[in-house]
């Protein structure tokens, strides 16, 4: 039995188009490793550095916008 999966570029384009998310890359401010994130929000998997949420390039959704929010 085989299962076909969509190509990564196809699924990634759909995410960018529907959410306005953009994959961005920078150097870690703590260890210098190259890190990627969404809309200028980063977390380094080598040293644990995370940039402040306010440094991102768009407004974060509220908790009420989350489909799993307990109030829904």
Helices and strands as residue ranges (DSSP letters): H 8-19, E 23-27, E 34-38, G 53-55, G 63-65
